[in-house]
Amino acid sequence: MNIMLIMIFLLLPLLGCGFVAWHVWVMLPFANLYKGVVLAVMLLAFLCVFFNFGVGLDRLPTSVATICYEVGYSSVFVLLYLVLIFLLLDVLKWVGWLPDSWFYASPKGSMLVFLTMCGIFIYGNLHYYNKVRMPLELKADKPLPRPVKLVMLSDLHLGYHNTRADLAKWVELVNAEHPDAVLIGGDIVDFSVVPLVRADMAAEFRKLNAPVYACLGNHDYYAGEPNSEKFYREAGITLLRDSAVELPGGIVVVGRDDRTNMRRKSVAQVMANVDKSKYVILLDHQPYHLEEAERNGVDFQFSGHTHYGQVWPTSWIEDMIYEDAYGPLTKGRTQYYVSSGIGIWGGKFRIGTQSEYVVATIR
């Protein structure tokens, strides 16, 4: 099954490249030499993805690695939207709404596609940088001496694309809320801790004016779990791996290890020694099997991982995979929130989704 999925995910981009290449070739109003140059540049941009994995960005200077990262992974989203646009144009041609002249050596057709792509991705990039404050009111049926305010983040994906300058802005947003604590639902690291260490991003985390608790995500494992754990310690972040901590104000925060670790404890095992008379928050990066939190007396679960697809229409695929791919959910007496994340993997584009941080008040 895994081999079949890998073959599908390899085959689909190749089919997409062929589909786009043919349309670009016949549509551009250039001589064949210039058409070849355009397609070669597009292919090289896409091959950066394989270069990034094969050669490894950590071997390169940070500035070069950043360019390779941005170009390579952005090309994946560009390919997706070129496929969608050419499919739409083909349909419009088949129903007779666009003449054939727009598709063959056509300045009009080429300009239409170019301007549409520019508009989509300029919007997507600007929208990514708009960090949305998501207020969340949580009503506790357990005694609390006072309301508790928490800022919750997920999927920072710090690395060659989300830099220390980005993190500094997020720290300012968090500190402006004056929270009692900060909870991070995994994937602080993108693929490697090397750019985080080079930029001393740990120092930026230490500027947070509240205690920080976090669980691991799958990307924290991709970066090497010991490396991520060491960075957490240097950043002053309390890492919860199948463990719990009690906060002032009658709140217990439980952090699960990521499901990448096949030997992690079940929710029942993690909750076995937790005082359920207190308000219990579960951090679990990947929002699978949500019923486990409900069955084991968790009051609120915070997850991330999905990014809600980052760009439409992959958000529809996320909705098919997860019971709750994004936003709030209630099952019995347990409340959930799956965040689309404050950061992002790959190109810095948000189309049909948002980058967010959650400000939760428990009363």
C-alpha positions in Angstrom: 0.0 0.0 0.0 2.8 2.4 0.9 4.7 1.6 -2.3 1.5 2.3 -4.3 1.0 5.6 -2.6 4.6 6.6 -3.3 4.2 5.7 -6.9 1.0 7.7 -7.2 2.6 10.8 -5.6 5.6 10.4 -7.9 3.5 9.8 -11.0 1.0 12.6 -10.5 3.7 15.4 -10.5 5.3 13.9 -13.6 1.9 13.8 -15.4 1.3 17.3 -14.3 4.7 18.4 -15.7 3.9 16.8 -19.0 0.4 18.3 -19.2 1.7 21.8 -18.4 4.8 21.6 -20.6 2.6 20.7 -23.7 0.2 23.6 -23.1 3.0 26.1 -22.5 4.8 24.9 -25.6 1.8 25.3 -27.9 0.5 28.5 -26.3 3.7 30.6 -26.2 4.1 32.9 -29.3 7.8 32.4 -29.4 10.4 30.7 -31.5 11.1 27.1 -30.4 14.5 28.1 -28.9 12.8 30.5 -26.5 10.1 28.1 -25.7 12.7 25.6 -24.8 14.4 28.1 -22.5 11.1 28.8 -20.7 10.4 25.1 -20.2 14.0 24.5 -19.1 13.8 27.1 -16.4 10.4 25.7 -15.2 11.9 22.2 -15.1 15.0 23.3 -13.2 12.8 25.1 -10.6 10.8 21.9 -10.1 14.0 19.7 -10.0 15.2 21.9 -7.1 12.8 19.8 -4.9 14.8 16.7 -5.6 18.1 18.6 -5.3 17.0 19.8 -1.8 16.4 16.2 -0.7 19.3 14.6 -2.5 22.1 17.0 -1.9 20.9 18.5 1.4 20.5 22.2 2.1 22.6 22.1 5.2 25.7 21.8 3.1 25.1 25.1 1.4 25.5 28.7 2.7 22.2 29.8 4.3 21.5 32.4 1.5 21.9 29.8 -1.2 19.9 27.2 0.7 17.1 29.7 1.2 16.9 30.3 -2.6 16.9 26.6 -3.4 14.2 26.0 -0.8 11.9 28.8 -1.9 12.3 28.1 -5.6 11.9 24.3 -5.3 9.0 24.1 -3.0 7.2 27.1 -4.5 7.3 25.4 -7.9 5.1 22.6 -6.5 2.3 25.0 -5.9 2.9 26.8 -9.2 2.6 23.4 -11.0 -0.6 22.7 -9.2 -2.2 26.0 -10.2 -0.9 25.8 -13.8 -2.6 22.4 -14.1 -5.9 23.8 -12.7 -5.8 26.9 -15.0 -5.0 24.8 -18.1 -7.7 22.3 -17.2 -10.2 25.2 -16.9 -9.1 26.7 -20.2 -9.5 23.3 -21.9 -13.1 23.1 -20.6 -13.9 26.6 -21.8 -12.5 25.7 -25.2 -14.5 22.4 -25.4 -17.8 24.2 -24.5 -17.0 26.9 -27.1 -16.5 29.8 -24.8 -12.9 30.4 -25.9 -11.6 30.3 -29.5 -8.8 27.9 -30.5 -6.7 31.0 -31.4 -6.2 31.6 -27.6 -4.4 28.2 -27.3 -1.9 28.2 -30.2 1.0 30.7 -30.4 -1.3 33.1 -28.6 -0.1 36.4 -27.0 -3.6 36.8 -25.5 -3.7 33.3 -24.0 -0.1 33.5 -22.7 -0.8 36.9 -21.1 -4.0 35.6 -19.5 -2.2 32.7 -17.9 0.8 34.8 -16.8 -1.3 37.5 -15.2 -3.6 35.1 -13.5 -0.7 33.2 -12.0 0.9 36.5 -10.9 -2.3 37.6 -9.3 -2.9 34.3 -7.5 0.6 34.0 -6.0 1.1 37.7 -5.1 -2.2 37.4 -3.2 -1.2 34.1 -1.7 2.1 35.5 -0.4 0.6 38.6 1.0 -2.1 36.6 2.7 0.4 34.3 4.3 2.0 37.2 6.1 -1.3 38.3 7.5 -1.4 36.4 10.8 -4.9 36.0 12.0 -5.8 36.2 15.7 -8.3 33.4 16.5 -10.1 34.0 19.8 -11.4 30.9 21.5 -13.7 30.8 24.5 -13.5 27.6 26.5 -16.0 27.0 29.3 -14.7 24.7 32.1 -17.1 22.7 34.2 -14.3 22.3 36.7 -13.4 24.9 39.3 -10.8 27.5 38.3 -9.7 30.2 40.7 -9.6 32.7 37.8 -9.8 32.8 34.0 -6.7 31.5 32.3 -5.4 32.9 29.0 -3.3 30.8 26.7 -1.8 31.5 23.3 -1.6 28.4 21.2 0.6 27.9 18.1 1.3 25.1 15.8 3.4 24.4 12.7 6.0 27.1 12.9 8.2 25.3 10.5 11.2 27.4 11.3 14.1 26.9 8.9 15.4 28.3 5.6 12.1 30.0 4.7 10.6 31.0 8.1 13.5 32.9 9.5 14.4 34.5 12.8 12.9 37.8 11.5 9.6 36.0 11.0 9.8 34.4 14.5 10.6 37.8 16.1 7.3 39.1 14.7 5.4 36.1 16.0 7.0 36.6 19.5 5.8 40.2 19.5 2.2 39.0 18.7 2.3 36.5 21.5 3.7 38.8 24.1 1.1 41.5 23.2 -1.5 39.0 24.5 0.1 38.7 28.0 -0.8 35.0 28.3 -0.4 32.9 31.3 1.3 30.3 29.1 2.2 29.5 25.5 1.3 26.1 24.1 2.9 24.8 20.8 1.3 21.9 19.1 4.4 20.5 17.2 6.5 21.2 14.1 8.6 24.0 15.5 11.4 22.8 13.2 10.9 22.4 9.5 13.4 19.9 8.1 16.7 20.7 10.0 17.8 22.6 13.1 20.9 23.8 11.3 19.3 27.2 10.1 17.8 27.6 13.6 21.2 27.2 15.3 22.9 29.4 12.7 20.5 32.2 13.4 20.3 31.6 17.2 16.5 31.4 17.0 16.6 29.9 20.6 17.4 33.4 21.8 14.2 34.7 20.2 12.1 32.1 22.0 13.6 33.2 25.3 12.0 36.6 24.7 8.6 35.2 25.3 7.2 36.5 28.5 5.4 33.4 29.6 6.3 29.7 30.1 6.3 27.7 26.9 5.1 24.0 26.6 5.2 22.0 23.5 4.8 18.5 22.0 6.7 17.1 19.1 5.5 17.0 15.5 6.5 14.8 12.5 8.8 17.5 11.1 10.6 17.7 14.5 11.4 14.0 13.9 12.5 14.6 10.3 15.1 17.0 11.7 16.3 14.3 14.0 14.5 14.0 17.3 17.6 14.5 19.5 18.5 17.6 17.5 15.0 19.1 18.0 14.9 18.2 21.7 18.3 19.9 22.2 17.0 23.0 20.5 13.9 23.0 22.7 16.0 23.0 25.8 18.2 25.8 24.6 15.0 27.8 23.7 13.6 27.4 27.2 10.7 25.3 25.9 9.4 22.5 28.2 8.9 19.5 25.9 6.1 17.2 26.9 6.6 13.7 25.5 3.8 11.5 26.8 4.0 13.5 30.0 2.0 16.2 31.8 2.6 19.4 33.8 0.3 21.4 36.0 0.0 25.1 35.5 -0.9 27.7 38.1 -4.7 28.1 38.0 -5.8 24.5 38.0 -4.8 23.6 34.4 -3.0 20.4 33.5 -1.3 20.3 30.1 -0.6 16.8 28.6 1.7 16.4 25.6 1.8 13.4 23.4 4.8 12.2 21.5 4.1 12.4 17.7 2.7 9.4 16.0 5.9 9.2 14.0 7.1 7.3 17.1 5.3 4.0 16.7 6.1 3.2 20.4 4.5 6.3 21.9 2.0 5.8 24.7 -1.8 5.7 24.1 -4.0 8.5 25.3 -5.2 6.1 28.0 -1.7 5.4 29.2 -0.7 9.1 29.2 -3.9 10.0 31.1 -3.6 7.2 33.7 -1.8 9.4 36.3 -3.4 12.7 35.4 -5.7 14.4 37.9 -9.0 14.6 36.0 -10.6 16.8 38.6 -8.6 19.6 37.0 -9.1 21.0 33.5 -7.0 18.9 31.2 -5.5 20.1 27.9 -4.0 17.6 25.5 -1.4 18.6 22.9 -1.3 16.0 20.1 0.2 17.2 16.8 -1.7 15.0 14.3 -5.5 15.0 14.8 -6.2 11.3 14.3 -8.6 9.2 16.5 -10.1 12.2 18.3 -12.4 9.9 20.1 -9.5 8.8 22.4 -9.4 12.2 24.1 -13.1 12.1 24.7 -13.0 8.6 26.1 -10.2 9.4 28.5 -11.5 12.6 30.2 -9.6 15.2 28.2 -11.4 18.6 28.4 -9.7 20.2 25.4 -7.4 19.0 22.6 -5.2 21.2 20.5 -3.7 19.9 17.3 -2.1 21.1 14.1 -0.4 19.3 11.3 -3.0 19.7 8.5 -2.2 23.3 7.6 -5.7 22.9 6.2 -4.0 22.0 2.9 -2.2 25.4 2.7 -3.8 26.1 -0.7 -7.2 25.4 -2.2 -8.3 22.8 -3.3 -6.0 20.6 -1.2 -8.0 21.7 1.8 -10.8 19.5 0.3 -8.5 16.5 0.5 -7.7 17.3 4.2 -11.4 17.4 4.9 -11.7 13.8 3.5 -8.7 12.6 5.5 -9.5 14.0 9.0 -12.6 14.1 11.1 -11.6 17.7 11.9 -9.1 19.1 9.4 -9.5 22.7 10.7 -11.3 24.6 13.4 -13.3 23.8 16.5 -15.2 20.6 17.2 -17.0 19.1 20.1 -17.4 15.4 20.9 -19.3 14.8 24.1 -17.8 16.9 26.8 -14.5 17.3 25.0 -13.7 20.3 22.9 -11.1 20.4 20.1 -9.3 22.9 17.9 -7.2 22.0 14.9 -5.1 24.9 13.8 -4.0 25.7 10.3 -0.7 26.9 11.8 1.1 30.2 12.1 3.9 29.1 9.8 4.0 26.9 6.7 5.9 24.2 4.9 7.2 25.0 1.4 6.4 28.1 -0.5 5.0 31.0 1.5 1.5 31.0 0.0 -1.9 30.8 1.7 -4.8 30.5 -0.8 -8.2 29.7 0.7 -6.6 29.1 4.1 -5.0 31.3 6.7 -2.0 31.5 9.0 -3.2 32.0 12.6 -2.5 31.9 16.2 -5.1 30.9 18.8 -5.9 33.0 21.9 -7.9 30.9 24.3 -9.5 32.0 27.5 -10.7 29.3 29.9 -13.4 30.4 32.3 
